[in-house]
Amino acid sequence: MILDPASDWDAVVIGAGPAGSVAASLLARSGRRTLLVERATFPRTKVCGGCLAPAGVEALGNAGFAAALDSIEPRALDTLHLHARLASASYPIDRYLSIERGRMDQAFVDHAVESGARHLGGCRARVRADDSVLLESEGDARVVHPGVVVVADGLAGNSLADREDFAWRIDESSPMGAGAIVDRAPRGSHPEGITMRCGRDGYVGSSPLSDGRWVVAAALDPRSVRSLGARGAVGSVLAETGLPDADDHPTAWKAVGHLTRRRARRCAGRVLLVGDAAGYVEPLTGEGMSWGICRAAGIVPFADRIDRGEDVSGDWSRSADRMLGPRRLVCRGICGMARRPRLLAATLRVSRHLPLAGWASRRLCWSGA
Ligand SMILES: Cc1cc2nc3c(=O)[nH]c(=O)nc-3n(C[C@H](O)[C@H](O)[C@H](O)COP(=O)(O)OP(=O)(O)OC[C@H]3O[C@@H](n4cnc5c(N)ncnc54)[C@H](O)[C@@H]3O)c2cc1C
């Protein structure tokens, strides 16, 4: 039997991405018997550009994850190269790291376990109407009644499928995600930083990993994906930025659904949502992981209040709005511009002749929560 019948958990964290592992580690270190439940068997792949913003790196350090992060040998990225139509410009970026998600997420789960959490892989969780959690693994099923339930199951998670009060509100016009890891530099990629190519059909990014491989990720117009497929839409973006027939981009793009979405609520009763599970804005500026990590880093005081029987739903939502709201507005503005390649190209051309590099990098990089 995979599920331990005697277990009596103070906290159950659903989803072992960066948000879930940070939450589980901190809850375990606060003295709670903590279970970290993950549907997949690790290491697993995850569609992601793999760029970790300075705010996320700092929050990981404060949460005790510095050694775990170092152990996967992240690669420093110092420049963002933006291309739109045939124009381009380069901006310095400070303290961005490039990581491979399979490795990083495994290292973070290991750290959560070292902190005292128990990890249960290959186990699907569902949150029931009374905030109890149904765990299902290899034909075995068990209901647990934790004091706190942290849902960190990402954009494609289904642990809240039975909870209408947490329904998704999805922006159907927002881009769809796609990504892959490749063995050699995609044509037109700059070796020392992030390369981002923007066109009418979306944008395509690439960045180098420390082991010589490359992460490629794209956010694509949903109509183009429907008519051309993910690979066709990527090809169209690359061609628009002067790279026709870029056949060294991967054939096996792994796709995900619409990227901009929010939940009807982010907390109710004993259930707190963190990371993508709480809502997401499309990823051009590469900081979704950092949003989740920063939210998870503040979870313990809220768990303490839930344990005391307080209703924290309003405060949890307000603290999310304070921390992420202004930054997400900036991201929407940047992404809106990326969808107008003619305007973006003109801006890039102009910016090369003005001392705008510092200003642009401060807008493009998220360096503080
Ligand atoms: C194309 C693209 C590019 C991106 N590029 C970047 C970037 O460069 N930088 C950046 O910071 N962010 C980027 N992001 C965003 C980033 O990937 C996410 O914000 C981040 O992974 C969110 O982490 P998380 O811990 O909330 O969820 P996830 O990492 O998605 O983890 C959720 C986990 O929950 C598990 N799960 C789901 N349902 C259940 C269940 N019922 N029971 C148990 N487990 C379950 C899943 O298997 C998964 O392992 C990108 C996203 C996309 C789509």
The ligand as a MOL file (V3000), in Angstrom:
LIG
                    3D

  0  0  0     0  0            999 V3000
M  V30 BEGIN CTAB
M  V30 COUNTS 53 58 0 0 0
M  V30 BEGIN ATOM
M  V30 1 C 5.9740 28.8070 -22.4870 0
M  V30 2 C 6.2700 29.1650 -21.0640 0
M  V30 3 C 7.4720 29.7900 -20.7440 0
M  V30 4 C 7.7420 30.1520 -19.4170 0
M  V30 5 N 8.9380 30.7340 -19.1410 0
M  V30 6 C 9.2180 31.0670 -17.8590 0
M  V30 7 C 10.4860 31.6180 -17.5300 0
M  V30 8 O 11.3830 31.7720 -18.3700 0
M  V30 9 N 10.7030 31.9760 -16.2370 0
M  V30 10 C 9.7460 31.8060 -15.2530 0
M  V30 11 O 10.0030 32.1590 -14.0960 0
M  V30 12 N 8.5590 31.2500 -15.5550 0
M  V30 13 C 8.2740 30.8660 -16.8170 0
M  V30 14 N 7.0820 30.2790 -17.0990 0
M  V30 15 C 6.1210 30.0780 -16.0150 0
M  V30 16 C 6.5280 28.9590 -15.0740 0
M  V30 17 O 6.7420 27.7720 -15.7950 0
M  V30 18 C 5.4280 28.7640 -14.0320 0
M  V30 19 O 5.0350 30.0150 -13.5330 0
M  V30 20 C 5.9110 27.8750 -12.8830 0
M  V30 21 O 6.2260 26.5920 -13.3250 0
M  V30 22 C 4.8280 27.7900 -11.8130 0
M  V30 23 O 5.2730 26.9490 -10.7840 0
M  V30 24 P 4.2330 26.2340 -9.8420 0
M  V30 25 O 5.0480 25.6280 -8.7390 0
M  V30 26 O 3.1310 27.1450 -9.5020 0
M  V30 27 O 3.5340 25.0870 -10.7350 0
M  V30 28 P 4.1610 23.9410 -11.6580 0
M  V30 29 O 5.5950 24.1210 -11.8430 0
M  V30 30 O 3.2970 23.8630 -12.8620 0
M  V30 31 O 3.9630 22.6170 -10.7900 0
M  V30 32 C 2.6840 22.1000 -10.5450 0
M  V30 33 C 2.8310 20.6220 -10.1950 0
M  V30 34 O 1.5590 20.1340 -9.7150 0
M  V30 35 C 1.3880 18.7980 -10.1740 0
M  V30 36 N -0.0350 18.4950 -10.1370 0
M  V30 37 C -1.0070 18.9500 -10.9630 0
M  V30 38 N -2.2240 18.4580 -10.5870 0
M  V30 39 C -1.9880 17.6800 -9.4960 0
M  V30 40 C -2.8430 16.9030 -8.6520 0
M  V30 41 N -4.1680 16.8570 -8.8480 0
M  V30 42 N -2.2820 16.2130 -7.6370 0
M  V30 43 C -0.9300 16.2600 -7.4130 0
M  V30 44 N -0.0810 16.9820 -8.1880 0
M  V30 45 C -0.6140 17.6920 -9.2030 0
M  V30 46 C 1.9790 18.8260 -11.5780 0
M  V30 47 O 2.3520 17.5270 -11.9960 0
M  V30 48 C 3.1840 19.7600 -11.3960 0
M  V30 49 O 4.3750 19.0420 -11.1150 0
M  V30 50 C 6.7910 29.8820 -18.3990 0
M  V30 51 C 5.5990 29.2260 -18.7100 0
M  V30 52 C 5.3390 28.8620 -20.0120 0
M  V30 53 C 4.0670 28.1330 -20.3240 0
M  V30 END ATOM
M  V30 BEGIN BOND
M  V30 1 1 1 2
M  V30 2 1 2 3
M  V30 3 2 2 52
M  V30 4 2 3 4
M  V30 5 1 4 5
M  V30 6 1 4 50
M  V30 7 2 5 6
M  V30 8 1 6 7
M  V30 9 1 6 13
M  V30 10 2 7 8
M  V30 11 1 7 9
M  V30 12 1 9 10
M  V30 13 2 10 11
M  V30 14 1 10 12
M  V30 15 2 12 13
M  V30 16 1 13 14
M  V30 17 1 14 15
M  V30 18 1 14 50
M  V30 19 1 15 16
M  V30 20 1 16 17
M  V30 21 1 16 18
M  V30 22 1 18 19
M  V30 23 1 18 20
M  V30 24 1 20 21
M  V30 25 1 20 22
M  V30 26 1 22 23
M  V30 27 1 23 24
M  V30 28 2 24 25
M  V30 29 1 24 26
M  V30 30 1 24 27
M  V30 31 1 27 28
M  V30 32 2 28 29
M  V30 33 1 28 30
M  V30 34 1 28 31
M  V30 35 1 31 32
M  V30 36 1 32 33
M  V30 37 1 33 34
M  V30 38 1 33 48
M  V30 39 1 34 35
M  V30 40 1 35 36
M  V30 41 1 35 46
M  V30 42 1 36 37
M  V30 43 1 36 45
M  V30 44 2 37 38
M  V30 45 1 38 39
M  V30 46 1 39 40
M  V30 47 2 39 45
M  V30 48 1 40 41
M  V30 49 2 40 42
M  V30 50 1 42 43
M  V30 51 2 43 44
M  V30 52 1 44 45
M  V30 53 1 46 47
M  V30 54 1 46 48
M  V30 55 1 48 49
M  V30 56 2 50 51
M  V30 57 1 51 52
M  V30 58 1 52 53
M  V30 END BOND
M  V30 END CTAB
M  END
